[in-house]
Amino acid sequence: MSSKREKGRGGVLRLALTILLLSGACLVGVILAVNTSPQLLVALFGLEQLGAPSDVLPPERPVLSLRGDPLDHVNLLIRPHVTEPLTLTSRDVSEGRPLDDPLIGDASRVDTTRYLITINEDSAGKLLKETVFAEALDSDRYQDVVIDIHPGGLTVYADVDLGIRQQRMGLLLLRDADGLTLSPAGVVLGGELYALPESGLLARLLLPMTGQAGRTLHGVTVVGPLPGEAQVDAVRFGHNSLQLMAQATYASSALPDTGWRLVEEDIALREIDVAPGPERATERLSIVRLKPSQIRLRVLYDPARPKSVSAWGQTLDALLVVNGSYFAPANESGLETIGLLVSDGQRSGTPLQDHAGMLAVTGDGRVSIRWLRERPYDPGEPLSQAMQSFPVLVKPGGIMGFPADADDGAPARRTVVAQDGEGNLLLIVAPRGTLSLHELAVFLAESDLNIDVALNLDGGGSSGMWVAAANAQVDIDSLTTVPSVVAVERR
């Protein structure tokens, strides 16, 4: 009985060995056949011919564009393939085929950053090979890998080791409806495109980067140099180029310097942290920059019915309001302005001497800020709006105008009206009350604001700014009521 069992086992082993040898022989035969005639791959896997690769490409989409400033570099994260920021310079994205402004950034709107990155085919192929497809292509089986960018997607070509010889093959990847996912659409053999079998066996066997292709662009994030983490939200595959559009939203209040943000056409807002003297908290300046030709500037005065800055803004339905110059109690009229004030052609107060400055608007709308020692007030000049105040913090020409020995060093809330070298009007509020006048004057003269002249207005509890723009709301209210304000209205 034992002998019969042993003979039976031996027969099973011999049968298994025979099947194994036959299978091996078949496999060797298949490998030999495929290498001798690669077209046998088509028959072996039952591939359906689709025609030339160009026949299935979608129409080319319009070129993406963005109004912004050229950048010398951007920092990318390509998750999960790159977990640390990867710096790309203008040369990195256009090497070999120079592009005009391949890196563009736009941070002109409050709390929003946008990027447009245009990468030529050579640079895009290198970037994808070194990041997205690096793991899949890290094998001796693939040589001379080239990525061809074309409308709607890309094709990864490689010399694939089939066992005895190499065969040039390509994997066509097309974007899905979401625009950010690349999915395998076919395999390219001998210049012809064939549909992948439903199982995807051929693609996984020969070009396994198919597993790396899905959601390829979802993980791309721009993390600098502009504020915020910008997620790719639009992609364009064109003839020989790849474009990525990305957008970030962020809390500007968390940034030491927000940069200029467009809140309406020709009106920009910026917030800057300024370090004061020792043992004092950081000041936060809110600055609005306007083109005088695009707005109407008015000086409003109501000594009998003073209001907070926000109440002035809501009453006037203005775009922007800041508090005016100094005032003092008056016996019958409530509060009275100190210095000359002209409101819609009506004059009040007494002109100050040459130590002061003046914000002036002529009848034809020209706006200027001047130092009265350099340009004295002329009672005969035709002013529609005017406000005198002191001191002049920056003298004409950008010269710091308030020295330390003229300052008592006391910190307080501040309001400033200034003009830069291009004639733009700047309205500035420092609401935390941590800067002395000299410290503020030094900052304004040395900053990148390009200030030509700056005039201090009333500070302390009077300081306030109210902005009601299309893309920003600012409500830094005064702590007391004020009889006069500078108001900006839309033309």
BELJO-V211340 format. One record per residue. N is the residue number from 1. PHI is phi as a letter, one per 30 degrees, with the letter a starting at -180 (999 if undefined). PSI is psi as a letter, one per 40 degrees, with the letter a starting at -180 (999 if undefined). OMEGA is omega in whole degrees, 0 to 359 (NA if undefined). Layout:
BEGIN
n=N phi=PHI psi=PSI omega=OMEGA
n=N phi=PHI psi=PSI omega=OMEGA
END
This chain:
BEGIN
n=1 phi=999 psi=d omega=178
n=2 phi=d psi=d omega=181
n=3 phi=d psi=d omega=180
n=4 phi=d psi=d omega=179
n=5 phi=d psi=d omega=181
n=6 phi=d psi=d omega=178
n=7 phi=d psi=d omega=179
n=8 phi=d psi=d omega=178
n=9 phi=d psi=d omega=180
n=10 phi=d psi=d omega=178
n=11 phi=d psi=d omega=179
n=12 phi=d psi=d omega=179
n=13 phi=d psi=d omega=180
n=14 phi=d psi=d omega=179
n=15 phi=d psi=d omega=179
n=16 phi=d psi=d omega=180
n=17 phi=d psi=d omega=180
n=18 phi=d psi=d omega=179
n=19 phi=d psi=d omega=180
n=20 phi=d psi=d omega=180
n=21 phi=d psi=d omega=179
n=22 phi=d psi=d omega=178
n=23 phi=d psi=d omega=178
n=24 phi=d psi=d omega=179
n=25 phi=d psi=d omega=178
n=26 phi=d psi=d omega=180
n=27 phi=d psi=d omega=178
n=28 phi=d psi=d omega=179
n=29 phi=d psi=d omega=179
n=30 phi=d psi=d omega=181
n=31 phi=d psi=d omega=179
n=32 phi=d psi=d omega=182
n=33 phi=d psi=d omega=181
n=34 phi=d psi=d omega=180
n=35 phi=d psi=d omega=178
n=36 phi=d psi=d omega=181
n=37 phi=b psi=g omega=183
n=38 phi=e psi=d omega=179
n=39 phi=d psi=e omega=175
n=40 phi=d psi=e omega=174
n=41 phi=e psi=d omega=181
n=42 phi=d psi=d omega=181
n=43 phi=d psi=d omega=184
n=44 phi=d psi=d omega=183
n=45 phi=c psi=e omega=177
n=46 phi=i psi=f omega=183
n=47 phi=d psi=i omega=178
n=48 phi=c psi=h omega=182
n=49 phi=d psi=h omega=181
n=50 phi=c psi=e omega=182
n=51 phi=j psi=a omega=178
n=52 phi=d psi=i omega=179
n=53 phi=e psi=d omega=182
n=54 phi=d psi=e omega=182
n=55 phi=d psi=d omega=184
n=56 phi=c psi=e omega=181
n=57 phi=d psi=h omega=179
n=58 phi=d psi=i omega=176
n=59 phi=e psi=i omega=180
n=60 phi=d psi=h omega=180
n=61 phi=d psi=i omega=178
n=62 phi=d psi=i omega=179
n=63 phi=d psi=h omega=176
n=64 phi=d psi=i omega=179
n=65 phi=b psi=i omega=181
n=66 phi=a psi=h omega=174
n=67 phi=d psi=h omega=181
n=68 phi=a psi=a omega=183
n=69 phi=c psi=i omega=175
n=70 phi=d psi=i omega=178
n=71 phi=c psi=i omega=177
n=72 phi=d psi=e omega=177
n=73 phi=a psi=i omega=169
n=74 phi=b psi=i omega=176
n=75 phi=c psi=h omega=184
n=76 phi=c psi=i omega=162
n=77 phi=c psi=h omega=177
n=78 phi=b psi=g omega=184
n=79 phi=d psi=i omega=357
n=80 phi=d psi=e omega=188
n=81 phi=d psi=d omega=179
n=82 phi=b psi=h omega=184
n=83 phi=c psi=e omega=175
n=84 phi=c psi=i omega=181
n=85 phi=e psi=h omega=179
n=86 phi=c psi=h omega=183
n=87 phi=d psi=h omega=175
n=88 phi=c psi=h omega=176
n=89 phi=c psi=i omega=177
n=90 phi=e psi=d omega=179
n=91 phi=d psi=d omega=181
n=92 phi=d psi=d omega=184
n=93 phi=c psi=e omega=182
n=94 phi=b psi=e omega=182
n=95 phi=d psi=h omega=180
n=96 phi=j psi=d omega=178
n=97 phi=b psi=g omega=185
n=98 phi=e psi=i omega=178
n=99 phi=b psi=i omega=175
n=100 phi=d psi=h omega=177
n=101 phi=h psi=g omega=182
n=102 phi=d psi=e omega=179
n=103 phi=b psi=h omega=182
n=104 phi=b psi=h omega=177
n=105 phi=b psi=i omega=178
n=106 phi=b psi=h omega=177
n=107 phi=b psi=f omega=186
n=108 phi=d psi=e omega=181
n=109 phi=c psi=i omega=182
n=110 phi=d psi=h omega=173
n=111 phi=i psi=e omega=182
n=112 phi=b psi=h omega=175
n=113 phi=b psi=h omega=175
n=114 phi=b psi=i omega=177
n=115 phi=b psi=i omega=167
n=116 phi=b psi=h omega=182
n=117 phi=c psi=h omega=178
n=118 phi=c psi=h omega=185
n=119 phi=c psi=h omega=179
n=120 phi=d psi=i omega=189
n=121 phi=d psi=d omega=181
n=122 phi=d psi=d omega=182
n=123 phi=d psi=d omega=178
n=124 phi=d psi=d omega=178
n=125 phi=d psi=d omega=178
n=126 phi=d psi=d omega=181
n=127 phi=d psi=d omega=181
n=128 phi=d psi=d omega=179
n=129 phi=d psi=d omega=184
n=130 phi=d psi=e omega=183
n=131 phi=b psi=c omega=188
n=132 phi=d psi=d omega=186
n=133 phi=c psi=e omega=187
n=134 phi=e psi=d omega=183
n=135 phi=d psi=d omega=182
n=136 phi=d psi=d omega=183
n=137 phi=c psi=e omega=180
n=138 phi=d psi=g omega=183
n=139 phi=a psi=i omega=177
n=140 phi=d psi=e omega=182
n=141 phi=d psi=d omega=186
n=142 phi=c psi=h omega=180
n=143 phi=b psi=i omega=175
n=144 phi=h psi=f omega=180
n=145 phi=d psi=h omega=179
n=146 phi=b psi=h omega=177
n=147 phi=c psi=h omega=181
n=148 phi=c psi=h omega=178
n=149 phi=d psi=h omega=180
n=150 phi=b psi=i omega=182
n=151 phi=e psi=h omega=175
n=152 phi=i psi=e omega=181
n=153 phi=l psi=a omega=182
n=154 phi=a psi=i omega=174
n=155 phi=b psi=h omega=177
n=156 phi=c psi=h omega=179
n=157 phi=c psi=i omega=176
n=158 phi=a psi=i omega=168
n=159 phi=d psi=h omega=186
n=160 phi=c psi=h omega=179
n=161 phi=d psi=h omega=180
n=162 phi=c psi=e omega=176
n=163 phi=j psi=d omega=180
n=164 phi=c psi=d omega=179
n=165 phi=b psi=i omega=179
n=166 phi=c psi=i omega=178
n=167 phi=b psi=h omega=178
n=168 phi=d psi=h omega=183
n=169 phi=b psi=i omega=179
n=170 phi=b psi=i omega=176
n=171 phi=c psi=h omega=180
n=172 phi=d psi=h omega=179
n=173 phi=b psi=h omega=180
n=174 phi=c psi=i omega=180
n=175 phi=d psi=i omega=177
n=176 phi=d psi=a omega=183
n=177 phi=d psi=d omega=181
n=178 phi=d psi=e omega=176
n=179 phi=i psi=e omega=184
n=180 phi=c psi=e omega=182
n=181 phi=c psi=h omega=175
n=182 phi=c psi=h omega=181
n=183 phi=b psi=i omega=178
n=184 phi=d psi=h omega=181
n=185 phi=c psi=e omega=180
n=186 phi=l psi=i omega=178
n=187 phi=c psi=h omega=183
n=188 phi=c psi=h omega=177
n=189 phi=b psi=h omega=177
n=190 phi=h psi=f omega=179
n=191 phi=i psi=e omega=179
n=192 phi=c psi=i omega=180
n=193 phi=c psi=h omega=180
n=194 phi=b psi=i omega=177
n=195 phi=d psi=i omega=177
n=196 phi=d psi=i omega=173
n=197 phi=d psi=i omega=184
n=198 phi=e psi=d omega=181
n=199 phi=d psi=e omega=183
n=200 phi=i psi=e omega=185
n=201 phi=d psi=d omega=183
n=202 phi=d psi=d omega=181
n=203 phi=d psi=d omega=180
n=204 phi=d psi=d omega=182
n=205 phi=d psi=d omega=189
n=206 phi=c psi=d omega=182
n=207 phi=b psi=g omega=189
n=208 phi=d psi=e omega=177
n=209 phi=d psi=e omega=174
n=210 phi=e psi=d omega=179
n=211 phi=d psi=d omega=179
n=212 phi=c psi=e omega=188
n=213 phi=d psi=d omega=183
n=214 phi=e psi=h omega=179
n=215 phi=h psi=f omega=183
n=216 phi=e psi=d omega=188
n=217 phi=c psi=e omega=179
n=218 phi=d psi=d omega=184
n=219 phi=d psi=e omega=182
n=220 phi=d psi=h omega=180
n=221 phi=b psi=h omega=174
n=222 phi=c psi=h omega=185
n=223 phi=c psi=e omega=176
n=224 phi=l psi=i omega=11
n=225 phi=d psi=e omega=180
n=226 phi=d psi=i omega=185
n=227 phi=d psi=i omega=173
n=228 phi=i psi=i omega=174
n=229 phi=c psi=h omega=185
n=230 phi=c psi=h omega=179
n=231 phi=c psi=h omega=178
n=232 phi=d psi=h omega=180
n=233 phi=b psi=e omega=176
n=234 phi=a psi=h omega=182
n=235 phi=b psi=i omega=174
n=236 phi=b psi=h omega=170
n=237 phi=c psi=h omega=180
n=238 phi=b psi=a omega=175
n=239 phi=d psi=h omega=173
n=240 phi=i psi=f omega=177
n=241 phi=a psi=i omega=178
n=242 phi=b psi=h omega=177
n=243 phi=c psi=h omega=178
n=244 phi=b psi=h omega=174
n=245 phi=c psi=h omega=183
n=246 phi=b psi=i omega=180
n=247 phi=b psi=i omega=176
n=248 phi=b psi=i omega=168
n=249 phi=b psi=i omega=187
n=250 phi=a psi=i omega=178
n=251 phi=d psi=h omega=184
n=252 phi=d psi=d omega=182
n=253 phi=d psi=e omega=181
n=254 phi=d psi=e omega=184
n=255 phi=c psi=h omega=176
n=256 phi=d psi=d omega=178
n=257 phi=b psi=h omega=183
n=258 phi=d psi=e omega=191
n=259 phi=i psi=i omega=182
n=260 phi=d psi=h omega=178
n=261 phi=b psi=h omega=181
n=262 phi=d psi=h omega=180
n=263 phi=c psi=d omega=169
n=264 phi=a psi=i omega=181
n=265 phi=e psi=h omega=179
n=266 phi=i psi=e omega=177
n=267 phi=b psi=h omega=185
n=268 phi=b psi=i omega=179
n=269 phi=b psi=i omega=178
n=270 phi=b psi=i omega=175
n=271 phi=b psi=h omega=185
n=272 phi=b psi=h omega=171
n=273 phi=d psi=h omega=179
n=274 phi=b psi=h omega=180
n=275 phi=d psi=h omega=179
n=276 phi=d psi=a omega=177
n=277 phi=d psi=i omega=183
n=278 phi=e psi=i omega=174
n=279 phi=i psi=f omega=175
n=280 phi=b psi=i omega=182
n=281 phi=d psi=i omega=178
n=282 phi=d psi=h omega=175
n=283 phi=d psi=i omega=180
n=284 phi=b psi=h omega=180
n=285 phi=d psi=h omega=169
n=286 phi=c psi=h omega=187
n=287 phi=b psi=h omega=174
n=288 phi=c psi=h omega=180
n=289 phi=c psi=h omega=184
n=290 phi=b psi=i omega=170
n=291 phi=d psi=h omega=183
n=292 phi=e psi=d omega=182
n=293 phi=d psi=e omega=185
n=294 phi=c psi=e omega=183
n=295 phi=b psi=i omega=173
n=296 phi=c psi=h omega=182
n=297 phi=c psi=h omega=180
n=298 phi=b psi=i omega=170
n=299 phi=c psi=h omega=181
n=300 phi=c psi=i omega=185
n=301 phi=b psi=h omega=178
n=302 phi=b psi=g omega=186
n=303 phi=d psi=d omega=182
n=304 phi=d psi=d omega=182
n=305 phi=b psi=g omega=179
n=306 phi=d psi=i omega=181
n=307 phi=b psi=i omega=172
n=308 phi=d psi=i omega=181
n=309 phi=d psi=d omega=180
n=310 phi=d psi=d omega=178
n=311 phi=d psi=d omega=174
n=312 phi=e psi=d omega=182
n=313 phi=d psi=d omega=181
n=314 phi=d psi=d omega=179
n=315 phi=d psi=d omega=185
n=316 phi=d psi=e omega=188
n=317 phi=h psi=f omega=183
n=318 phi=c psi=i omega=174
n=319 phi=d psi=d omega=184
n=320 phi=a psi=i omega=176
n=321 phi=b psi=h omega=168
n=322 phi=b psi=i omega=180
n=323 phi=d psi=i omega=182
n=324 phi=c psi=a omega=186
n=325 phi=d psi=a omega=184
n=326 phi=d psi=i omega=178
n=327 phi=b psi=i omega=179
n=328 phi=b psi=i omega=178
n=329 phi=d psi=i omega=176
n=330 phi=b psi=i omega=187
n=331 phi=d psi=d omega=187
n=332 phi=c psi=d omega=188
n=333 phi=c psi=e omega=178
n=334 phi=i psi=b omega=180
n=335 phi=c psi=h omega=185
n=336 phi=b psi=h omega=180
n=337 phi=d psi=i omega=173
n=338 phi=c psi=h omega=185
n=339 phi=j psi=i omega=181
n=340 phi=d psi=h omega=175
n=341 phi=b psi=h omega=177
n=342 phi=b psi=h omega=180
n=343 phi=b psi=h omega=182
n=344 phi=h psi=f omega=177
n=345 phi=i psi=e omega=180
n=346 phi=c psi=h omega=185
n=347 phi=c psi=i omega=177
n=348 phi=b psi=i omega=176
n=349 phi=i psi=a omega=183
n=350 phi=c psi=h omega=181
n=351 phi=e psi=i omega=177
n=352 phi=d psi=i omega=181
n=353 phi=d psi=a omega=191
n=354 phi=d psi=e omega=176
n=355 phi=d psi=e omega=187
n=356 phi=c psi=a omega=176
n=357 phi=b psi=i omega=183
n=358 phi=b psi=h omega=167
n=359 phi=d psi=h omega=186
n=360 phi=b psi=i omega=175
n=361 phi=b psi=h omega=180
n=362 phi=d psi=i omega=182
n=363 phi=d psi=d omega=179
n=364 phi=c psi=e omega=172
n=365 phi=j psi=e omega=178
n=366 phi=d psi=h omega=184
n=367 phi=c psi=h omega=176
n=368 phi=b psi=i omega=171
n=369 phi=b psi=h omega=187
n=370 phi=b psi=i omega=175
n=371 phi=c psi=h omega=188
n=372 phi=d psi=d omega=176
n=373 phi=d psi=d omega=181
n=374 phi=d psi=d omega=179
n=375 phi=b psi=g omega=183
n=376 phi=d psi=i omega=177
n=377 phi=d psi=h omega=177
n=378 phi=c psi=h omega=181
n=379 phi=e psi=e omega=182
n=380 phi=c psi=e omega=183
n=381 phi=d psi=i omega=186
n=382 phi=d psi=g omega=181
n=383 phi=c psi=h omega=175
n=384 phi=c psi=d omega=179
n=385 phi=b psi=i omega=176
n=386 phi=a psi=i omega=175
n=387 phi=a psi=h omega=176
n=388 phi=c psi=i omega=179
n=389 phi=a psi=a omega=181
n=390 phi=a psi=i omega=350
n=391 phi=d psi=i omega=171
n=392 phi=d psi=h omega=184
n=393 phi=d psi=d omega=175
n=394 phi=b psi=h omega=180
n=395 phi=d psi=i omega=181
n=396 phi=e psi=h omega=184
n=397 phi=j psi=e omega=178
n=398 phi=i psi=f omega=182
n=399 phi=c psi=h omega=178
n=400 phi=e psi=h omega=192
n=401 phi=c psi=e omega=182
n=402 phi=b psi=g omega=186
n=403 phi=d psi=i omega=183
n=404 phi=d psi=d omega=183
n=405 phi=d psi=e omega=175
n=406 phi=c psi=e omega=187
n=407 phi=c psi=i omega=175
n=408 phi=d psi=e omega=176
n=409 phi=i psi=e omega=183
n=410 phi=d psi=h omega=176
n=411 phi=d psi=i omega=179
n=412 phi=a psi=i omega=170
n=413 phi=d psi=i omega=185
n=414 phi=b psi=i omega=171
n=415 phi=b psi=h omega=184
n=416 phi=b psi=i omega=168
n=417 phi=c psi=h omega=187
n=418 phi=b psi=i omega=176
n=419 phi=b psi=h omega=181
n=420 phi=c psi=a omega=185
n=421 phi=d psi=e omega=179
n=422 phi=c psi=e omega=179
n=423 phi=i psi=e omega=177
n=424 phi=d psi=i omega=177
n=425 phi=c psi=h omega=178
n=426 phi=c psi=h omega=174
n=427 phi=c psi=h omega=193
n=428 phi=b psi=h omega=175
n=429 phi=b psi=h omega=174
n=430 phi=c psi=g omega=193
n=431 phi=d psi=e omega=185
n=432 phi=d psi=e omega=176
n=433 phi=i psi=f omega=183
n=434 phi=c psi=e omega=183
n=435 phi=c psi=h omega=168
n=436 phi=d psi=i omega=179
n=437 phi=d psi=d omega=180
n=438 phi=d psi=d omega=179
n=439 phi=d psi=d omega=178
n=440 phi=d psi=d omega=179
n=441 phi=d psi=d omega=179
n=442 phi=d psi=d omega=181
n=443 phi=d psi=d omega=183
n=444 phi=d psi=d omega=182
n=445 phi=d psi=d omega=186
n=446 phi=c psi=e omega=184
n=447 phi=d psi=i omega=177
n=448 phi=d psi=e omega=180
n=449 phi=d psi=e omega=178
n=450 phi=h psi=f omega=184
n=451 phi=d psi=h omega=177
n=452 phi=c psi=d omega=180
n=453 phi=a psi=i omega=181
n=454 phi=b psi=h omega=183
n=455 phi=b psi=h omega=177
n=456 phi=d psi=h omega=173
n=457 phi=c psi=a omega=181
n=458 phi=d psi=i omega=181
n=459 phi=c psi=a omega=180
n=460 phi=i psi=b omega=182
n=461 phi=d psi=e omega=181
n=462 phi=d psi=d omega=187
n=463 phi=d psi=h omega=177
n=464 phi=a psi=i omega=177
n=465 phi=b psi=h omega=179
n=466 phi=b psi=h omega=182
n=467 phi=b psi=h omega=175
n=468 phi=b psi=g omega=181
n=469 phi=c psi=i omega=183
n=470 phi=d psi=d omega=185
n=471 phi=c psi=e omega=178
n=472 phi=a psi=i omega=173
n=473 phi=b psi=h omega=177
n=474 phi=b psi=h omega=178
n=475 phi=b psi=g omega=173
n=476 phi=c psi=g omega=190
n=477 phi=d psi=i omega=174
n=478 phi=d psi=i omega=180
n=479 phi=d psi=e omega=179
n=480 phi=b psi=i omega=176
n=481 phi=d psi=i omega=181
n=482 phi=b psi=i omega=182
n=483 phi=d psi=e omega=184
n=484 phi=b psi=i omega=178
n=485 phi=b psi=i omega=168
n=486 phi=c psi=h omega=183
n=487 phi=c psi=i omega=177
n=488 phi=c psi=h omega=179
n=489 phi=c psi=i omega=177
n=490 phi=d psi=i omega=176
n=491 phi=d psi=999 omega=NA
END
